[in-house]
């Protein structure tokens, strides 16, 4: 095995070790009932980002630097400078680097919480440039080196061939999948697009239950619209308490015993999973669960017994 392949295998081995240790170490230091003195999720995220930045900076001192093509930054200047003025230069540089590194960070929170690139949903120029940079960065530095030297060497390594072949499969396959979803979105059960149809749900109380609907939903999924309402309500009523239960009989029983109200939603169809993500982004909390209330009760009881 030559030196280059050995370095590649070593890098993969180290990356898998880091990835494997990430979850158990993260859970062990997070604040929880079992570990009340742990750190908060926000602090853990900050430690990870800062630690990763320092680590990559230290490693970069010993390896060739991977640069973002200046033309990609220039292409974004045409879109962001007219919108943001002089600040558009910084927005273009940051967005280009973030897209090429597949980092997922953006500076568009000024448009609203979690807005990301939603304001540019109809700006195909911005979308095309950013998609190209994401795909180009996803190939990896070593693949681009081999492509640059292909005219001279006339051959590609197995790694480069596998990356290129699977990238094409994912690009084409993803485009076809999204096209099929967009083509069938009008038939999506439980999903509402604009004024296509109302989002219905059941509002249950201690003695009565009524079927209501949102005439102007703020999310493609009913659960998303209700989640937005709950966040709005909880921010203005700190004395209230909300819980998420995946079992209708248990929810109705709680309403009768404790005098609460419940939002009962129709089952979330598995066929709507990708449609909901494409049209609404990240799914709202507790959209679906791995078990019902009774099953989770056994889990909690077992934990109490162990403790």
C-alpha positions as CSV (number, residue, x, y, z in Angstrom):
1,X,0.0,0.0,0.0
2,X,1.4,3.4,-1.0
3,X,1.8,6.3,1.3
4,X,-1.2,8.2,-0.1
5,X,-3.6,5.3,0.4
6,X,-2.3,4.7,3.9
7,X,-3.0,8.3,4.9
8,X,-6.5,8.0,3.4
9,X,-7.3,4.9,5.5
10,X,-5.8,6.5,8.6
11,X,-8.0,9.6,8.1
12,X,-11.1,7.4,7.7
13,X,-10.2,5.4,10.8
14,X,-9.7,8.5,12.9
15,X,-13.0,10.0,11.6
16,X,-14.9,6.9,12.5
17,X,-13.4,6.8,16.0
18,X,-14.3,10.4,16.6
19,X,-17.9,9.9,15.3
20,X,-18.3,6.7,17.4
21,X,-17.2,8.5,20.6
22,X,-19.2,11.6,19.9
23,X,-22.6,10.3,21.0
24,X,-21.7,8.5,24.2
25,X,-19.4,11.3,25.4
26,X,-22.0,13.9,24.6
27,X,-24.7,12.1,26.5
28,X,-22.4,11.5,29.5
29,X,-21.7,15.3,29.9
30,X,-25.2,16.6,29.1
31,X,-27.3,17.9,31.9
32,X,-30.1,15.4,32.8
33,X,-31.9,13.9,35.7
34,X,-29.1,11.4,36.1
35,X,-26.5,14.1,35.7
36,X,-27.9,17.4,37.2
37,X,-24.4,19.0,37.2
38,X,-23.9,18.5,33.5
39,X,-23.6,21.2,30.8
40,X,-26.5,22.5,28.8
41,X,-27.1,21.5,25.1
42,X,-26.2,25.0,24.0
43,X,-22.9,25.0,25.9
44,X,-22.0,21.5,24.4
45,X,-22.7,22.8,20.9
46,X,-20.4,25.8,21.5
47,X,-17.6,23.6,22.9
48,X,-18.0,21.3,19.8
49,X,-17.8,24.1,17.3
50,X,-14.9,26.0,19.0
51,X,-13.0,22.7,19.6
52,X,-13.5,21.6,16.0
53,X,-12.4,25.0,14.7
54,X,-9.2,24.9,16.7
55,X,-8.6,21.3,15.8
56,X,-9.0,21.8,12.1
57,X,-6.9,25.0,12.2
58,X,-4.1,23.0,13.9
59,X,-4.3,20.2,11.4
60,X,-4.3,22.7,8.5
61,X,-0.8,23.8,9.5
62,X,0.5,20.4,8.3
63,X,-1.6,19.9,5.1
64,X,-2.2,21.8,1.8
65,X,-4.9,24.4,2.2
66,X,-8.3,23.9,0.5
67,X,-9.5,27.1,-1.0
68,X,-13.0,28.2,-2.1
69,X,-12.9,29.2,-5.7
70,X,-13.0,33.1,-5.9
71,X,-15.4,32.9,-8.8
72,X,-18.0,31.3,-6.4
73,X,-17.7,34.3,-4.0
74,X,-17.9,36.7,-7.0
75,X,-21.1,35.0,-8.3
76,X,-22.8,35.6,-4.9
77,X,-21.7,39.2,-4.9
78,X,-24.1,39.9,-7.7
79,X,-27.0,38.7,-5.6
80,X,-26.1,39.9,-2.1
81,X,-24.4,43.3,-2.6
82,X,-27.5,44.9,-4.2
83,X,-29.6,43.6,-1.3
84,X,-27.3,44.2,1.7
85,X,-24.9,46.9,0.3
86,X,-21.3,46.7,1.5
87,X,-22.3,44.0,4.0
88,X,-23.2,41.9,1.1
89,X,-19.4,41.3,0.5
90,X,-19.2,39.6,3.9
91,X,-22.4,37.7,3.4
92,X,-21.2,36.4,0.1
93,X,-17.8,35.2,1.5
94,X,-19.4,33.6,4.5
95,X,-22.2,31.9,2.5
96,X,-19.7,30.6,-0.2
97,X,-17.4,29.1,2.4
98,X,-20.2,27.6,4.4
99,X,-21.8,26.0,1.3
100,X,-18.5,24.7,0.0
101,X,-17.6,23.2,3.4
102,X,-21.2,21.8,3.7
103,X,-21.3,23.5,7.1
104,X,-24.9,24.5,7.1
105,X,-24.4,27.9,8.7
106,X,-25.9,31.1,7.3
107,X,-26.4,34.8,8.1
108,X,-30.1,35.0,7.1
109,X,-31.6,34.7,10.6
110,X,-32.5,38.4,10.2
111,X,-35.4,37.4,8.0
112,X,-36.9,35.3,10.8
113,X,-36.1,32.3,13.0
114,X,-34.7,29.4,11.1
115,X,-35.3,31.2,7.8
116,X,-32.1,30.0,6.2
117,X,-32.5,30.3,2.4
118,X,-36.3,30.4,2.4
119,X,-36.3,34.0,1.3
120,X,-34.5,32.9,-1.8
121,X,-36.9,30.1,-2.7
122,X,-37.8,31.9,-6.0
123,X,-34.2,33.2,-6.7
124,X,-32.9,30.5,-8.9
125,X,-29.6,32.2,-9.4
126,X,-28.7,32.1,-5.7
127,X,-30.0,28.5,-5.5
128,X,-28.0,27.4,-8.5
129,X,-24.7,28.9,-7.2
130,X,-25.1,27.5,-3.7
131,X,-26.1,24.1,-4.9
132,X,-23.1,23.9,-7.1
133,X,-20.8,24.9,-4.3
134,X,-22.4,22.3,-2.0
135,X,-21.9,19.6,-4.6
136,X,-18.4,20.7,-5.4
137,X,-17.4,20.8,-1.7
138,X,-19.1,17.4,-1.1
139,X,-16.7,15.7,-3.6
140,X,-13.7,16.5,-1.4
141,X,-10.3,18.0,-1.9
142,X,-8.6,14.7,-2.9
143,X,-11.2,14.1,-5.7
144,X,-10.7,17.6,-7.1
145,X,-6.9,17.1,-7.1
146,X,-7.3,13.9,-9.1
147,X,-9.7,15.6,-11.5
148,X,-7.2,18.4,-12.0
149,X,-4.5,15.9,-12.8
150,X,-6.6,13.6,-14.9
151,X,-5.5,15.1,-18.2
152,X,-1.9,14.2,-17.3
153,X,-2.4,10.8,-15.6
154,X,-5.5,9.6,-17.5
155,X,-6.7,7.5,-14.5
156,X,-8.6,7.9,-11.3
157,X,-8.3,6.1,-8.0
158,X,-11.0,3.8,-6.7
159,X,-11.9,6.4,-4.1
160,X,-12.4,9.1,-6.7
161,X,-14.5,6.7,-8.9
162,X,-16.7,5.6,-6.0
163,X,-17.3,9.3,-4.9
164,X,-18.1,10.5,-8.4
165,X,-20.4,7.6,-9.2
166,X,-22.4,7.8,-6.0
167,X,-22.5,11.6,-6.1
168,X,-24.1,11.4,-9.6
169,X,-26.6,8.7,-8.3
170,X,-27.5,10.9,-5.3
171,X,-27.8,14.1,-7.4
172,X,-29.9,12.5,-10.2
173,X,-31.9,10.3,-7.8
174,X,-32.6,13.2,-5.4
175,X,-33.7,15.4,-8.3
176,X,-36.1,12.7,-9.5
177,X,-37.4,12.1,-6.0
178,X,-38.1,15.8,-5.4
179,X,-39.7,16.1,-8.9
180,X,-42.1,13.2,-8.0
181,X,-42.9,14.7,-4.6
182,X,-43.6,18.1,-6.2
183,X,-45.8,16.4,-8.8
184,X,-47.8,14.6,-6.2
185,X,-47.9,17.2,-3.5
186,X,-51.5,18.1,-4.2
187,X,-52.5,14.6,-3.1
188,X,-50.5,14.7,0.1
189,X,-52.7,13.6,3.0
190,X,-52.3,15.8,6.1
191,X,-50.4,18.5,4.2
192,X,-51.8,21.9,3.3
193,X,-50.3,24.2,0.7
194,X,-51.5,27.7,0.9
195,X,-55.3,27.8,0.5
196,X,-55.5,24.3,-1.1
197,X,-57.4,22.9,1.9
198,X,-57.8,23.5,5.6
199,X,-55.8,21.8,8.3
200,X,-58.2,20.0,10.7
201,X,-57.6,18.8,14.2
202,X,-59.6,17.8,17.3
203,X,-59.6,20.1,20.4
204,X,-60.5,17.9,23.4
205,X,-61.4,19.1,26.9
206,X,-62.6,17.4,30.1
207,X,-66.2,17.0,28.9
208,X,-66.4,17.9,25.2
209,X,-64.4,17.6,22.0
210,X,-64.8,19.6,18.8
211,X,-63.2,19.3,15.3
212,X,-61.6,22.6,14.3
213,X,-59.4,23.7,11.5
214,X,-56.9,26.4,10.6
215,X,-58.1,28.5,7.7
216,X,-54.7,30.2,7.2
217,X,-52.0,27.7,8.3
218,X,-48.5,28.8,8.9
219,X,-46.8,25.5,8.1
220,X,-47.4,22.7,5.5
221,X,-48.1,20.1,8.3
222,X,-50.9,20.5,10.8
223,X,-48.5,19.6,13.6
224,X,-46.3,22.5,12.5
225,X,-49.1,25.0,12.7
226,X,-50.2,23.8,16.1
227,X,-46.6,23.8,17.3
228,X,-46.2,27.4,16.3
229,X,-49.4,28.3,18.2
230,X,-48.2,26.4,21.3
231,X,-44.9,28.3,21.3
232,X,-46.8,31.6,21.0
233,X,-49.1,30.7,23.8
234,X,-46.4,29.4,26.2
235,X,-44.3,32.5,25.7
236,X,-47.3,34.6,27.1
237,X,-48.5,32.2,29.8
238,X,-45.5,31.0,31.8
239,X,-47.8,29.3,34.3
240,X,-49.0,26.8,31.6
241,X,-47.5,23.5,31.0
242,X,-47.4,21.4,27.8
243,X,-46.7,17.7,27.3
244,X,-46.6,15.5,24.2
245,X,-48.3,12.1,24.4
246,X,-48.6,9.6,21.6
247,X,-51.7,7.8,22.7
248,X,-55.2,9.2,22.3
249,X,-57.0,7.3,25.1
250,X,-54.2,8.4,27.5
251,X,-54.6,12.0,26.4
252,X,-58.4,12.0,26.9
253,X,-58.0,10.5,30.3
254,X,-55.5,13.2,31.3
255,X,-57.9,15.9,30.2
256,X,-60.7,14.5,32.4
257,X,-58.4,14.0,35.4
258,X,-56.4,17.2,35.4
259,X,-58.8,19.6,33.5
260,X,-56.5,20.3,30.6
261,X,-57.1,20.6,26.9
262,X,-55.6,18.5,24.1
263,X,-54.9,18.9,20.4
264,X,-55.6,15.5,18.8
265,X,-54.0,15.1,15.3
266,X,-54.6,12.4,12.7
267,X,-51.8,9.8,12.4
268,X,-48.7,11.0,10.5
269,X,-48.5,8.9,7.4
270,X,-45.1,7.5,6.5
271,X,-45.6,8.5,2.9
272,X,-45.8,12.1,4.0
273,X,-42.4,12.1,5.7
274,X,-40.3,13.4,2.7
275,X,-43.1,15.7,1.5
276,X,-43.3,17.4,4.9
277,X,-39.5,17.8,5.0
278,X,-39.2,19.2,1.5
279,X,-42.1,21.6,1.9
280,X,-41.6,22.6,5.6
281,X,-38.0,21.9,6.4
282,X,-37.2,20.3,9.8
283,X,-40.1,18.4,11.2
284,X,-41.7,20.0,14.3
285,X,-40.9,18.4,17.7
286,X,-42.7,15.1,18.5
287,X,-44.1,14.8,15.0
288,X,-43.9,11.0,15.4
289,X,-42.7,8.7,18.2
290,X,-41.1,5.3,18.5
291,X,-43.7,4.1,21.0
292,X,-47.0,4.8,22.7
293,X,-47.6,6.2,26.2
294,X,-48.0,2.7,27.8
295,X,-44.8,1.4,26.3
296,X,-42.9,4.5,27.4
297,X,-44.3,4.0,30.9
298,X,-42.6,0.6,31.2
299,X,-39.4,2.3,30.0
300,X,-39.6,5.0,32.7
301,X,-40.5,2.4,35.4
302,X,-37.5,0.2,34.4
303,X,-35.2,3.2,34.7
304,X,-36.6,4.0,38.2
305,X,-36.0,0.4,39.2
306,X,-32.4,0.5,38.0
307,X,-31.8,3.8,39.8
